């Protein structure tokens, strides 16, 4: 069996240098109302304000920047329900590379249209009957293009890790030691990067992934000590968080760093989206609000603690958003 090559904090430092000219440096924000509700000192990382509306731009740009000049003309191929799609499309536009994105035909219309707006080609597929990975790799093979995975890739994880690097820097500048950092999880790339960067500065900080109820592959895997698929049937309003099993690299990093996992129901997520609208004045998509939902619902033991919550994305269709904030 081939041993996995895992990313390191040095890779995240390198990614930070690559991203500095193009990515938004999202600062931690606080809410007295949130602190009062939870009995915690809560700091929010608003990646909804990032380019393309989610943290995914970071990993996509870092990955595309690693592609040798000679291979860039053939372009890239990615597969995504929306946020990674937009991140890759925007990064490709900046670097003047062709991009094709394999997207589920039932992805939010806003995510499909915004992906196209960056100049990318969208290739639709049926997520219940077709294999997006196979479609993407076949397309890349025919075009000689580079596949850009959504999470299980060293360059992608390092780019996402700059989220954790900035969180750690902000806490250090405030002279605060966090008790925990929590973030949404689908394939686990965001938390893997956050884990590496957080532990480098705050080795005793706890780390918590949050997933939609039923789509609990990370929680199951952490409990079992090995990768386990979730057993959900159907859908969740958290369309960005429906990966069936943690990535090999992401799980290895997360398990090594003692990450734990909890879930939040769609109803709890809807309340968190509405809370972010009312109290924070931030537009957060369901998948981006799941860690906030777990905090508000009491699934994260935060009372008396200092905790960072990542709001990972804000790309949500207007009609769904209107229903959620009622």
RODO-2510 file (C-alpha; in nm, 4 decimals, decimal comma):
residues 326
     n   res          X          Y          Z
     1     x     0,0000     0,0000     0,0000
     2     x     0,1373     0,3418    -0,0997
     3     x     0,1757     0,5765     0,1956
     4     x    -0,0073     0,9066     0,1647
     5     x     0,1873     1,2287     0,1266
     6     x     0,0260     1,4640     0,3766
     7     x     0,0361     1,8440     0,3656
     8     x     0,2219     2,0341     0,6373
     9     x     0,1976     2,3764     0,7911
    10     x     0,4895     2,4778     0,5669
    11     x     0,2626     2,4099     0,2667
    12     x     0,0032     2,6431     0,4185
    13     x     0,2664     2,9144     0,4678
    14     x     0,3617     2,8781     0,1007
    15     x    -0,0053     2,8941    -0,0014
    16     x    -0,0495     3,2130     0,2003
    17     x     0,2237     3,3785    -0,0076
    18     x     0,0564     3,2653    -0,3313
    19     x    -0,2849     3,3879    -0,2188
    20     x    -0,1799     3,7195    -0,0650
    21     x    -0,2249     3,9250    -0,3865
    22     x    -0,5656     3,7800    -0,4783
    23     x    -0,7606     3,6436    -0,1790
    24     x    -0,9625     3,8488     0,0704
    25     x    -0,8158     3,8563     0,4217
    26     x    -1,1391     3,7924     0,6150
    27     x    -1,1083     3,9200     0,9727
    28     x    -1,2716     3,7556     1,2736
    29     x    -1,5927     3,9268     1,3850
    30     x    -1,7911     3,9052     1,7090
    31     x    -2,1544     3,9372     1,8120
    32     x    -2,2679     4,0310     2,1648
    33     x    -2,6035     3,8653     2,0894
    34     x    -2,4320     3,5387     1,9972
    35     x    -2,2117     3,5457     2,3061
    36     x    -2,5164     3,6054     2,5261
    37     x    -2,7102     3,3192     2,3662
    38     x    -2,4295     3,0656     2,3923
    39     x    -2,2495     3,1722     2,7095
    40     x    -1,9295     3,1602     2,5070
    41     x    -1,6846     3,4055     2,3583
    42     x    -1,7478     3,3461     1,9887
    43     x    -1,5407     3,4674     1,6967
    44     x    -1,6795     3,4210     1,3453
    45     x    -1,4658     3,3732     1,0344
    46     x    -1,6818     3,5224     0,7538
    47     x    -1,5642     3,3402     0,4409
    48     x    -1,8944     3,4511     0,2894
    49     x    -1,6957     3,7691     0,2135
    50     x    -1,4251     3,5775     0,0264
    51     x    -1,3897     3,5980    -0,3520
    52     x    -1,6658     3,3863    -0,5145
    53     x    -1,8507     3,3865    -0,1811
    54     x    -1,6734     3,0945    -0,0145
    55     x    -1,3412     2,9631     0,1166
    56     x    -1,3117     2,7379    -0,1892
    57     x    -1,1368     3,0087    -0,3909
    58     x    -0,8305     2,9688    -0,1678
    59     x    -0,7675     2,6021    -0,2450
    60     x    -0,8594     2,6370    -0,6119
    61     x    -0,6215     2,9260    -0,6759
    62     x    -0,3368     2,7573    -0,4890
    63     x    -0,3862     2,4365    -0,6894
    64     x    -0,4080     2,6105    -1,0268
    65     x    -0,1019     2,8199    -0,9446
    66     x     0,0947     2,4971    -0,8925
    67     x     0,0283     2,3779    -1,2489
    68     x     0,3389     2,4229    -1,4702
    69     x     0,3095     2,6894    -1,7393
    70     x     0,3418     2,4316    -2,0167
    71     x     0,0340     2,2450    -1,8919
    72     x    -0,1897     2,5477    -1,8391
    73     x    -0,3086     2,5823    -2,1993
    74     x    -0,4915     2,2479    -2,1740
    75     x    -0,6894     2,3871    -1,8821
    76     x    -0,8508     2,2277    -1,5811
    77     x    -1,1512     2,0097    -1,5039
    78     x    -1,3294     2,0029    -1,1680
    79     x    -1,6440     1,8507    -1,0206
    80     x    -1,8566     2,0357    -0,7669
    81     x    -2,2093     2,1222    -0,6568
    82     x    -2,1178     2,4885    -0,6694
    83     x    -1,8639     2,6530    -0,4391
    84     x    -1,5569     2,4639    -0,5603
    85     x    -1,6918     2,5137    -0,9129
    86     x    -1,6945     2,8904    -0,8697
    87     x    -1,3562     2,8910    -0,6987
    88     x    -1,1943     2,6964    -0,9815
    89     x    -1,3712     2,9027    -1,2487
    90     x    -1,2590     3,2328    -1,0929
    91     x    -0,9017     3,1106    -1,0398
    92     x    -0,8864     2,9892    -1,4009
    93     x    -1,0133     3,3255    -1,5236
    94     x    -0,7442     3,5119    -1,3268
    95     x    -0,4710     3,2773    -1,4540
    96     x    -0,6103     3,2783    -1,8103
    97     x    -0,6762     2,9021    -1,8198
    98     x    -0,9724     2,7153    -1,9742
    99     x    -1,1983     2,5468    -1,7158
   100     x    -1,4727     2,2849    -1,7399
   101     x    -1,6811     2,2062    -1,4320
   102     x    -1,8889     1,8906    -1,3898
   103     x    -2,1915     2,0024    -1,1855
   104     x    -2,5070     1,8200    -1,0701
   105     x    -2,8070     1,9215    -1,2770
   106     x    -2,9986     1,9973    -0,9539
   107     x    -2,7332     2,2332    -0,8151
   108     x    -2,8632     2,5766    -0,7125
   109     x    -2,9252     2,7843    -1,0245
   110     x    -2,7291     3,0753    -0,8780
   111     x    -2,4197     2,8558    -0,8408
   112     x    -2,4461     2,7268    -1,1984
   113     x    -2,4949     3,0749    -1,3423
   114     x    -2,2128     3,2262    -1,1390
   115     x    -1,9778     2,9472    -1,2466
   116     x    -2,0594     3,0276    -1,6089
   117     x    -2,0113     3,3995    -1,5414
   118     x    -1,6409     3,3377    -1,4740
   119     x    -1,6078     3,1930    -1,8232
   120     x    -1,6130     2,8243    -1,7313
   121     x    -1,7891     2,5512    -1,9267
   122     x    -2,0509     2,3690    -1,7154
   123     x    -2,1009     1,9969    -1,7812
   124     x    -2,4237     1,8767    -1,6086
   125     x    -2,4704     1,5277    -1,4648
   126     x    -2,7278     1,3300    -1,2637
   127     x    -2,5880     1,2931    -0,9105
   128     x    -2,8132     0,9919    -0,8394
   129     x    -2,7138     0,7914    -1,1469
   130     x    -2,3751     0,9131    -1,2684
   131     x    -2,0216     0,9264    -1,1266
   132     x    -1,8934     1,2841    -1,1338
   133     x    -1,5357     1,1767    -1,0667
   134     x    -1,5379     0,9396    -1,3659
   135     x    -1,6955     1,2019    -1,5924
   136     x    -1,4381     1,4619    -1,4932
   137     x    -1,1395     1,2310    -1,5301
   138     x    -1,2585     1,1088    -1,8708
   139     x    -1,3012     1,4689    -1,9872
   140     x    -0,9580     1,5656    -1,8536
   141     x    -0,7985     1,2651    -2,0234
   142     x    -0,9464     1,3579    -2,3607
   143     x    -0,8339     1,7213    -2,3287
   144     x    -0,5023     1,6689    -2,1558
   145     x    -0,6366     1,8902    -1,8771
   146     x    -0,5509     1,8838    -1,5066
   147     x    -0,8156     1,7548    -1,2640
   148     x    -0,8707     1,9839    -0,9648
   149     x    -1,0204     1,7755    -0,6803
   150     x    -1,2551     1,9547    -0,4393
   151     x    -1,0718     1,8468    -0,1235
   152     x    -0,8427     1,5424    -0,1349
   153     x    -0,5356     1,7173    -0,2714
   154     x    -0,2270     1,8589    -0,1008
   155     x    -0,2386     2,1954    -0,2835
   156     x    -0,6123     2,2378    -0,2249
   157     x    -0,5842     2,1541     0,1457
   158     x    -0,2911     2,3939     0,1848
   159     x    -0,4952     2,6722     0,0261
   160     x    -0,7923     2,6040     0,2532
   161     x    -0,5512     2,5975     0,5453
   162     x    -0,4958     2,9702     0,5059
   163     x    -0,8389     3,0068     0,6699
   164     x    -0,6936     2,8484     0,9830
   165     x    -0,3717     3,0453     0,9515
   166     x    -0,5654     3,3728     0,9553
   167     x    -0,7785     3,2589     1,2501
   168     x    -0,4645     3,1720     1,4458
   169     x    -0,2989     3,5021     1,3518
   170     x    -0,6019     3,7032     1,4626
   171     x    -0,6196     3,5238     1,7969
   172     x    -0,2465     3,5676     1,8527
   173     x    -0,2679     3,9416     1,7754
   174     x    -0,5463     3,9733     2,0328
   175     x    -0,3520     3,7753     2,2906
   176     x    -0,6306     3,5158     2,3052
   177     x    -0,5894     3,1381     2,3172
   178     x    -0,8881     2,9621     2,1531
   179     x    -1,0414     2,6550     2,3121
   180     x    -1,1902     2,5312     1,9860
   181     x    -1,2222     2,5949     1,6127
   182     x    -1,5243     2,4522     1,4329
   183     x    -1,6061     2,4405     1,0616
   184     x    -1,8461     2,2726     0,8185
   185     x    -1,7267     1,9495     0,6564
   186     x    -1,8032     1,7755     0,3307
   187     x    -1,4840     1,6083     0,2105
   188     x    -1,2843     1,7465     0,5022
   189     x    -1,0326     1,9673     0,3210
   190     x    -1,1238     2,2846     0,5062
   191     x    -1,0853     2,1284     0,8500
   192     x    -0,7672     1,9449     0,7504
   193     x    -0,6072     2,2765     0,6574
   194     x    -0,7474     2,4485     0,9659
   195     x    -0,6193     2,1655     1,1873
   196     x    -0,2632     2,1997     1,0602
   197     x    -0,2552     2,5781     1,0916
   198     x    -0,4323     2,5918     1,4289
   199     x    -0,2204     2,3240     1,5945
   200     x     0,0972     2,4977     1,4758
   201     x     0,0128     2,8000     1,6960
   202     x    -0,2319     2,6578     1,9514
   203     x    -0,1515     2,2873     2,0058
   204     x    -0,4154     2,2433     2,2771
   205     x    -0,7080     2,3842     2,0795
   206     x    -0,9942     2,1462     2,0069
   207     x    -1,1201     2,0966     1,6517
   208     x    -1,4759     2,0115     1,5481
   209     x    -1,6315     1,9326     1,2106
   210     x    -2,0050     1,9835     1,1668
   211     x    -2,2167     1,8027     0,9071
   212     x    -2,5867     1,7897     0,8230
   213     x    -2,7799     1,5315     1,0265
   214     x    -2,7566     1,1918     0,8540
   215     x    -2,4664     1,3016     0,6344
   216     x    -2,2331     1,2204     0,9216
   217     x    -1,9437     1,0424     0,7504
   218     x    -1,6828     1,2427     0,9438
   219     x    -1,8470     1,1877     1,2816
   220     x    -1,8778     0,8151     1,2034
   221     x    -1,5205     0,7948     1,0789
   222     x    -1,3697     0,9714     1,3792
   223     x    -1,5609     0,7374     1,6126
   224     x    -1,4581     0,4265     1,4177
   225     x    -1,0960     0,5308     1,3645
   226     x    -1,1292     0,4637     0,9924
   227     x    -1,3111     0,6155     0,6949
   228     x    -1,6816     0,5374     0,7012
   229     x    -1,9528     0,6477     0,4562
   230     x    -2,2697     0,8129     0,5775
   231     x    -2,5991     0,6313     0,5266
   232     x    -2,8224     0,9217     0,4379
   233     x    -3,0913     0,8782     0,1765
   234     x    -3,2303     1,1826     0,0011
   235     x    -3,1223     1,5432     0,0325
   236     x    -3,0327     1,8141     0,2798
   237     x    -3,0652     2,1902     0,2398
   238     x    -2,6875     2,1910     0,2900
   239     x    -2,6249     2,1084    -0,0764
   240     x    -2,2523     2,1842    -0,0407
   241     x    -2,2052     1,9156     0,2275
   242     x    -2,3166     1,5909     0,0662
   243     x    -1,9880     1,4040     0,0066
   244     x    -2,0389     1,0380     0,0905
   245     x    -1,7091     0,9680     0,2694
   246     x    -1,4108     1,1711     0,3975
   247     x    -1,1123     1,2004     0,1657
   248     x    -0,8144     0,9738     0,2292
   249     x    -0,5710     1,2607     0,2812
   250     x    -0,8185     1,4792     0,4704
   251     x    -0,9152     1,1992     0,7080
   252     x    -0,5517     1,1117     0,7777
   253     x    -0,4756     1,4757     0,8663
   254     x    -0,7906     1,5256     1,0715
   255     x    -0,7566     1,2019     1,2673
   256     x    -0,3900     1,2727     1,3398
   257     x    -0,4907     1,6115     1,4853
   258     x    -0,7702     1,4761     1,7053
   259     x    -1,0635     1,6301     1,5203
   260     x    -1,4115     1,5383     1,6486
   261     x    -1,7445     1,5583     1,4680
   262     x    -2,1066     1,6541     1,5376
   263     x    -2,4149     1,7207     1,3223
   264     x    -2,6989     1,9705     1,2940
   265     x    -3,0478     1,9165     1,1530
   266     x    -3,1851     2,1074     0,8555
   267     x    -3,4245     2,2882     1,0900
   268     x    -3,1346     2,3961     1,3114
   269     x    -2,9431     2,5092     1,0037
   270     x    -3,2412     2,7141     0,8830
   271     x    -3,2532     2,8905     1,2201
   272     x    -2,8807     2,9644     1,1975
   273     x    -2,9203     3,1143     0,8492
   274     x    -3,1982     3,3355     0,9843
   275     x    -2,9894     3,4308     1,2897
   276     x    -2,6979     3,5337     1,0666
   277     x    -2,9373     3,7515     0,8654
   278     x    -3,1003     3,9155     1,1660
   279     x    -2,8105     3,9559     1,4072
   280     x    -2,4934     3,9439     1,1983
   281     x    -2,6229     4,1059     0,8783
   282     x    -2,4476     3,8328     0,6816
   283     x    -2,5867     3,6155     0,4019
   284     x    -2,4813     3,2591     0,4839
   285     x    -2,5833     2,9568     0,2774
   286     x    -2,7106     2,6475     0,4634
   287     x    -2,3887     2,4519     0,4207
   288     x    -2,1907     2,7539     0,5364
   289     x    -2,4047     2,7923     0,8484
   290     x    -2,3967     2,4358     0,9790
   291     x    -2,1223     2,4983     1,2393
   292     x    -2,3097     2,8045     1,3650
   293     x    -2,6231     2,5882     1,3779
   294     x    -2,4504     2,3278     1,5950
   295     x    -2,3297     2,6019     1,8285
   296     x    -2,6742     2,7635     1,8615
   297     x    -2,8409     2,4240     1,9140
   298     x    -2,5983     2,3289     2,1909
   299     x    -2,4306     2,0413     2,0065
   300     x    -2,0933     2,2058     2,0641
   301     x    -1,9937     2,2379     2,4293
   302     x    -1,8990     2,6058     2,4209
   303     x    -2,0260     2,7625     2,7454
   304     x    -1,7454     2,9508     2,9180
   305     x    -1,5085     2,8861     2,6284
   306     x    -1,3515     3,0836     2,3463
   307     x    -1,4440     2,9393     2,0093
   308     x    -1,4026     3,0242     1,6413
   309     x    -1,6813     2,9320     1,4004
   310     x    -1,6210     2,9330     1,0252
   311     x    -1,9050     3,0653     0,8088
   312     x    -1,7731     2,8898     0,5010
   313     x    -1,9956     3,0189     0,2208
   314     x    -2,2787     3,2507     0,1239
   315     x    -2,3950     3,1249    -0,2175
   316     x    -2,7659     3,0535    -0,1833
   317     x    -3,0576     3,0870    -0,4239
   318     x    -3,2767     3,3872    -0,3448
   319     x    -3,6013     3,1894    -0,3198
   320     x    -3,4576     2,9373    -0,0725
   321     x    -3,2958     3,2159     0,1269
   322     x    -3,6238     3,4065     0,1474
   323     x    -3,7942     3,0971     0,2936
   324     x    -3,5158     3,0323     0,5442
   325     x    -3,5070     3,3809     0,6922
   326     x    -3,8805     3,3998     0,7551
***
